[in-house]
Amino acid sequence: MQKYLFRDILLVNEGKIQASDVLVKGERIEKIAASINEKGNVTEINGEGKYLLPGAIDDQVHFREPGLTHKADIHSESRAAVAGGTTTFMEMPNTIPNALTRELLEQKYAIAKANSLANYSFFMGVSNDNADEALRINEAKNDICGLKIFMGSSTGNMLVDNHSTLNRIFSESELLIATHCEDERIIKRNYELRKNEKNNLEASDHPIIRDEEACFESSLVAVQFAKKYNSRLHILHISAEKELQLFGNMLPLKDKRITSEVCVHHLHFTADDYEKQGYHIKCNPAIKAAYNKEALWEALNDDRLDVIATDHAPHLLSEKTGPYEHAHSGLPLVQHSVSLMLYYHSLGKITLEKIVQKMSHAVADCFQIKDRGYIREGYYADLVMADLQKPATVTRENILYKCGWSPLEGFHFPSSIESTMVSGNLVYEKGALIESHRGQRITFNR
């Protein structure tokens, strides 16, 4: 059985930073102590001056398989994930075909079992006409991360705007319900108004069309349904200051029935960046005016926002060009999310402890993930070693996304990911991927 011993490393876990040794035996963390003497065949890793974090858990990615594998696939994007310190992902159902049946969902699990370097789970999709099938997932609530409802436009037959369907899902689901909240009627109205004002729309028109009101009104509907039925609701990618009034910070996370997520691009870019980035940063919900970004940072640090994720959504560069209606929405981000948050730590915007809370602990707690998300004895060894003194630059050559580009290309990070361990196996070390092991299907305590 393989054993690893991290020596003299700064452990960032459960609100504390402390020097520790960490022994990994097989898939799990065997021991955490100030000093560990382990006999026998053990691989020692010198952690002096470096930080050990629980692997990030990204609760919202689009890895495009099946059906859109010219953009990405589970193998390529999981490689990018582990290289960036993300050890577990939860993938969305708007692939082709849409994951609207248990059979189609299990086909995605089979692909991940064969090809994913990271741990994985997949959301069951909801449409206006698959409520019976979607609710069958109640029988597998310890094996599936949750249901996904697009309360706004999406790929294929996945816009859910039928209130009888929403009533049924919110009243009967025993699983977490994750929602994409944008009001389709407001978006269509704004599009027509903007199109009448100027014939050739640009990337900078996107936050005017998909505005704060569209986000707020849809999120409000989701919150009203959840409160009516005491449902477990998780609203994805909050992007507008106005939405934040829907969330409180008074309850501990374990007692919240309604939780929220913010994505790294909404914490990093603003509408001012359309001038330089153009359609490269077109995404749904839109990146908005700068005051929204500042409000999101404040809400993240005071715990109105619970989770940091990416909504990693790769497209080919040829698909990110105008005109407005042609340019696809979505950004590739999973390789650089942890490094981006470490950059903001260097600016004093967020502590290391808060990064770990929002990218690991809180995700595990929100979804009730079994034995992951923390550095604890007996937990799976999903670990990331970061060097905060070793800078790194995003270049076309070191981007691992299948689409081959990043909106962060040329960005200089003050730190780097030294190594990543998934379920006790080193999968990334000093710039090299180690592909001899595969990640695991995560399970849940529900």
Rosetta blueprint (number, residue, H / E / L):
1 M L
2 Q L
3 K E
4 Y E
5 L E
6 F E
7 R E
8 D E
9 I E
10 L E
11 L E
12 V E
13 N E
14 E L
15 G L
16 K E
17 I E
18 Q E
19 A E
20 S E
21 D E
22 V E
23 L E
24 V E
25 K E
26 G L
27 E L
28 R E
29 I E
30 E E
31 K E
32 I E
33 A E
34 A L
35 S L
36 I L
37 N L
38 E L
39 K L
40 G L
41 N L
42 V L
43 T E
44 E E
45 I E
46 N E
47 G L
48 E L
49 G L
50 K L
51 Y E
52 L E
53 L E
54 P E
55 G L
56 A E
57 I E
58 D E
59 D E
60 Q E
61 V E
62 H L
63 F L
64 R L
65 E L
66 P L
67 G L
68 L L
69 T L
70 H L
71 K L
72 A L
73 D L
74 I H
75 H H
76 S H
77 E H
78 S H
79 R H
80 A H
81 A H
82 V H
83 A H
84 G L
85 G L
86 T E
87 T E
88 T E
89 F E
90 M E
91 E E
92 M L
93 P L
94 N L
95 T L
96 I L
97 P L
98 N L
99 A L
100 L L
101 T L
102 R H
103 E H
104 L H
105 L H
106 E H
107 Q H
108 K H
109 Y H
110 A H
111 I H
112 A H
113 K H
114 A H
115 N H
116 S L
117 L L
118 A L
119 N E
120 Y E
121 S E
122 F E
123 F L
124 M E
125 G E
126 V L
127 S L
128 N L
129 D L
130 N L
131 A H
132 D H
133 E H
134 A H
135 L H
136 R H
137 I H
138 N H
139 E H
140 A H
141 K L
142 N L
143 D L
144 I L
145 C L
146 G L
147 L E
148 K E
149 I E
150 F E
151 M E
152 G L
153 S L
154 S L
155 T L
156 G L
157 N L
158 M L
159 L E
160 V L
161 D L
162 N L
163 H H
164 S H
165 T H
166 L H
167 N H
168 R H
169 I H
170 F H
171 S H
172 E H
173 S L
174 E L
175 L L
176 L L
177 I E
178 A E
179 T E
180 H E
181 C E
182 E L
183 D L
184 E H
185 R H
186 I H
187 I H
188 K H
189 R H
190 N H
191 Y H
192 E H
193 L H
194 R H
195 K H
196 N H
197 E H
198 K L
199 N L
200 N L
201 L L
202 E L
203 A H
204 S H
205 D H
206 H H
207 P H
208 I H
209 I H
210 R L
211 D L
212 E H
213 E H
214 A H
215 C H
216 F H
217 E H
218 S H
219 S H
220 L H
221 V H
222 A H
223 V H
224 Q H
225 F H
226 A H
227 K H
228 K H
229 Y H
230 N L
231 S L
232 R L
233 L E
234 H E
235 I E
236 L L
237 H L
238 I L
239 S L
240 A L
241 E H
242 K H
243 E H
244 L H
245 Q H
246 L H
247 F L
248 G L
249 N L
250 M L
251 L L
252 P L
253 L H
254 K H
255 D H
256 K L
257 R L
258 I E
259 T E
260 S E
261 E E
262 V E
263 C E
264 V H
265 H H
266 H H
267 L H
268 H H
269 F L
270 T L
271 A H
272 D H
273 D H
274 Y H
275 E H
276 K H
277 Q H
278 G H
279 Y H
280 H H
281 I H
282 K L
283 C L
284 N L
285 P L
286 A L
287 I L
288 K L
289 A L
290 A H
291 Y H
292 N H
293 K H
294 E H
295 A H
296 L H
297 W H
298 E H
299 A H
300 L H
301 N H
302 D L
303 D L
304 R L
305 L L
306 D L
307 V E
308 I E
309 A E
310 T L
311 D L
312 H E
313 A L
314 P L
315 H L
316 L L
317 L H
318 S H
319 E H
320 K H
321 T L
322 G L
323 P L
324 Y L
325 E L
326 H L
327 A L
328 H L
329 S L
330 G L
331 L L
332 P L
333 L L
334 V L
335 Q L
336 H L
337 S H
338 V H
339 S H
340 L H
341 M H
342 L H
343 Y H
344 Y H
345 H H
346 S H
347 L L
348 G L
349 K L
350 I L
351 T L
352 L H
353 E H
354 K H
355 I H
356 V H
357 Q H
358 K H
359 M H
360 S H
361 H H
362 A H
363 V H
364 A H
365 D H
366 C H
367 F H
368 Q L
369 I E
370 K L
371 D L
372 R L
373 G L
374 Y L
375 I L
376 R L
377 E L
378 G L
379 Y L
380 Y E
381 A L
382 D L
383 L E
384 V E
385 M E
386 A E
387 D E
388 L L
389 Q L
390 K L
391 P L
392 A E
393 T E
394 V L
395 T L
396 R L
397 E L
398 N L
399 I L
400 L L
401 Y L
402 K L
403 C L
404 G L
405 W L
406 S L
407 P L
408 L L
409 E L
410 G L
411 F L
412 H E
413 F E
414 P L
415 S L
416 S E
417 I E
418 E E
419 S E
420 T E
421 M E
422 V E
423 S L
424 G L
425 N E
426 L E
427 V E
428 Y E
429 E E
430 K L
431 G L
432 A E
433 L E
434 I L
435 E L
436 S L
437 H L
438 R L
439 G L
440 Q L
441 R E
442 I L
443 T L
444 F E
445 N L
446 R L
